[in-house]
Amino acid sequence: MSIVKTLKGAVIAAMVAGTALSATGASAAVINLGSLGVGSTSTDVSGLAVGTYSDEFDFSLSIPYTFAAFLSTISVKGAGNIDFIGGYIDTVSNPFTFASESFGTATIDVGSSGALDLAAGAHKIFVDYKVKTGPASYSLDVSVAPVPEPATWGMMLVGFGLVGAGMRSRKRSMVLA
């Protein structure tokens, strides 16, 4: 009998918490991007009502990659207006940089992570934003490129050295002639 009362209490508490969240328009979505490889992918989050949101995008990398993420939203005549509050990849030490630009009746809000070298394994992108007028939507675009291996860097440096040596020897032969 006490288990039933405990379960009823838990269900009622969950319903009250859900009602409080829906009343403020707050939401936390977890979106799985899966395992990413070289290339780019785009995910749209749409149908957002007025409120404050925190979204989490989970993804994994099989090997180390250079990774970049870009957020964007457009509002026209104030409809679908989203203000990005913050965002980062894995830790707050990898934050997004945000900007907003107006063109007549349209406003574009963007956020960029810049290029980051990420190790193989599981990673997360966190995005916090406020929808001022709904329905609204935004897009997350990610780009993944392989991180050059040390041998590649070594070959590139040797190549630069050979080009520099070739240019230097040409200058000497021109001066002597």
C-alpha atoms as one frame of an Amber mdcrd trajectory, in Angstrom:
protein
   0.000   0.000   0.000   2.826   2.435   0.795   4.414   1.784  -2.631   1.158
   2.821  -4.325   1.050   6.044  -2.260   4.698   6.741  -3.112   4.024   6.194
  -6.823   0.935   8.433  -6.702   2.983  11.124  -4.948   5.723  10.858  -7.584
   3.201  11.083 -10.446   1.539  14.135  -8.897   4.939  15.795  -8.340   5.908
  15.109 -11.970   2.613  16.567 -13.202   3.082  19.707 -11.090   6.658  20.099
 -12.340   5.530  19.607 -15.951   2.791  22.190 -15.518   5.287  24.683 -14.059
   7.653  24.142 -16.996   4.940  24.530 -19.614   3.635  27.673 -17.941   7.022
  29.377 -18.278   7.645  27.982 -21.765  10.908  26.433 -20.586  12.124  23.332
 -22.310  15.197  21.165 -22.541  15.526  19.027 -25.647  18.195  16.389 -26.221
  18.881  15.802 -29.902  21.177  12.978 -31.008  23.258  13.813 -34.083  24.830
  10.337 -34.067  28.369   9.551 -35.151  29.817  12.314 -37.332  32.452  11.866
 -40.017  34.115  14.189 -42.518  31.620  16.604 -44.075  28.796  18.726 -42.772
  25.305  18.195 -41.449  22.394  20.470 -40.594  19.626  20.103 -38.021  16.560
  22.334 -37.754  14.707  22.952 -34.502  11.264  24.350 -35.327   7.775  25.038
 -33.986   9.070  26.834 -30.891   6.593  28.789 -28.767   7.434  31.829 -26.645
   9.715  30.857 -23.747  13.258  30.120 -22.687  14.924  26.945 -23.926  18.081
  24.892 -23.395  18.885  22.328 -26.074  21.586  19.663 -25.993  22.981  18.066
 -29.146  24.863  14.796 -28.579  27.338  13.431 -31.118  30.401  11.224 -31.299
  33.605  11.209 -33.302  35.424   7.991 -34.205  38.815   9.748 -34.583  40.078
  13.265 -33.728  38.584  15.922 -36.008  38.542  19.674 -36.444  34.966  20.642
 -35.639  32.966  23.853 -36.171  29.327  24.647 -35.369  27.126  27.488 -36.651
  23.697  28.553 -35.332  21.327  30.752 -37.328  17.807  32.137 -37.177  15.909
  34.740 -39.189  12.928  36.799 -38.046  10.856  38.912 -40.428   8.771  41.795
 -39.078   9.370  40.512 -35.534   7.774  37.103 -36.192   9.774  34.059 -35.129
  12.189  36.142 -33.060  14.892  34.144 -31.203  17.627  35.663 -29.048  20.554
  33.307 -28.454  21.614  33.584 -24.798  24.619  31.283 -24.830  26.111  28.137
 -26.197  29.224  26.000 -25.983  30.769  22.701 -27.008  31.537  20.247 -24.157
  32.648  22.915 -21.642  32.024  26.620 -21.158  35.658  27.181 -22.172  34.549
  26.480 -25.798  31.838  29.179 -26.150  29.940  30.351 -29.190  30.324  33.937
 -30.403  26.971  35.577 -31.222  26.002  38.444 -33.518  22.786  40.020 -34.786
  22.204  42.077 -37.924  19.072  43.813 -39.201  18.184  44.318 -42.857  15.007
  46.391 -43.129  12.271  44.274 -41.538  14.422  41.130 -41.273  16.835  40.276
 -38.466  19.450  37.534 -38.641  20.925  36.130 -35.419  23.958  33.859 -35.701
  26.363  32.040 -33.409  29.665  30.368 -34.241  31.932  28.054 -32.280  34.999
  28.675 -34.429  37.220  25.716 -35.312  38.016  23.336 -32.456  40.176  20.212
 -32.442  38.101  17.531 -30.706  39.320  14.120 -29.570  37.589  10.887 -30.505
  34.610  10.044 -28.299  31.301  11.499 -27.123  30.695  15.270 -27.228  27.838
  17.694 -26.552  26.726  21.061 -27.899  24.626  23.180 -25.527  22.431  26.038
 -26.800  20.428  28.433 -24.595  17.970  30.840 -26.201  14.793  32.827 -25.681
  11.890  32.857 -28.138  10.315  36.330 -28.033   7.633  35.705 -30.677   6.611
  32.318 -31.965   6.400  30.096 -33.744  10.164  30.244 -34.285  12.948  28.004
 -35.529  16.712  27.861 -35.777  19.304  25.788 -37.565  22.485  24.119 -36.286
  25.086  23.422 -38.965  28.212  21.442 -38.107  31.332  20.919 -40.166  33.859
  18.146 -39.533  37.345  17.914 -41.062  40.177  15.524 -40.229  42.968  16.802
 -37.975  46.307  16.508 -39.813  48.574  13.822 -38.370  52.081  14.778 -37.159
  53.638  13.151 -40.243  51.510  15.423 -42.459  52.697  18.501 -40.566  56.309
  17.279 -40.922  55.956  16.781 -44.683  54.402  20.238 -45.023  57.296  21.868
 -43.113  59.869  20.006 -45.214  58.026  21.156 -48.347  58.085  24.789 -47.189
  61.799  24.409 -46.432  62.517  23.063 -49.924  60.503  25.849 -51.560  62.373
  28.430 -49.460  65.741  26.868 -50.324  64.808  26.848 -54.013  63.805  30.506
 -53.916  66.987  31.437 -52.062  69.229  29.644 -54.576  67.457  31.347 -57.480
  68.105  34.763 -55.940  71.833  33.982 -55.610  72.129  32.811 -59.211  70.359
  35.932 -60.424  72.637  38.205 -58.404  75.808  36.478 -59.686  74.835  36.577
 -63.345
